Amino acid sequence: MPRVMRIADFIVSLQAVLALAGGALLAFVLVSSADEVSSWFVLSLVGFCMVIAVLASWLANKWIYRAR
């Protein structure tokens, strides 16, 4: 694999990991502050975070490697 492809693969993997970590942190903050805001809003944002994390993981797993 060319060097540029390895760098692109690393960047995509890093973005996926950061999206998962950010989603988990945002879900924690929203759940811990559930008393201050309405519960439907918190549940919808946590669900949105989960969808983003799943999509980022799916993208990282579907990265296609092509042989020369």
C-alpha positions in Angstrom: 0.0 0.0 0.0 1.4 3.4 -0.9 2.4 5.8 1.9 -0.4 8.2 1.0 -3.0 5.5 1.4 -1.6 4.4 4.8 -1.8 8.0 6.0 -5.4 8.3 4.7 -6.3 5.0 6.4 -4.8 6.3 9.7 -6.7 9.6 9.5 -10.0 7.9 8.8 -9.4 5.4 11.7 -8.5 8.3 14.0 -11.6 10.2 13.1 -13.8 7.2 13.8 -12.2 6.7 17.2 -12.6 10.3 18.1 -16.2 10.3 17.0 -16.8 7.3 19.2 -15.1 8.9 22.2 -16.8 12.2 21.6 -20.2 10.5 21.3 -19.6 8.6 24.5 -18.6 11.7 26.4 -21.5 13.7 25.1 -23.9 10.9 26.1 -22.4 10.9 29.6 -22.8 14.6 29.9 -26.4 14.6 28.7 -27.4 11.7 30.9 -25.8 13.3 34.0 -27.6 16.6 33.3 -31.0 14.9 32.7 -32.6 16.6 35.7 -32.0 20.1 34.3 -33.5 19.5 30.8 -36.5 17.6 29.6 -36.0 13.8 29.3 -37.2 13.5 25.7 -34.5 16.0 24.6 -31.8 14.0 26.4 -33.0 10.7 25.0 -33.1 12.1 21.4 -29.6 13.5 21.7 -28.2 10.3 23.2 -29.9 8.3 20.4 -28.3 10.7 17.9 -24.9 10.2 19.5 -25.3 6.4 19.2 -26.3 6.7 15.5 -23.2 8.8 14.8 -20.9 6.3 16.7 -22.4 3.3 14.8 -21.9 5.1 11.4 -18.3 6.0 12.2 -17.6 2.4 13.3 -19.2 1.1 10.1 -17.1 3.4 8.0 -13.9 2.3 9.7 -14.8 -1.4 9.2 -15.9 -0.9 5.5 -12.6 0.7 4.4 -11.7 -1.1 1.2 -8.1 -2.1 0.5 -7.3 -2.7 -3.1 -4.4 -4.7 -4.2 -2.1 -3.4 -6.9 
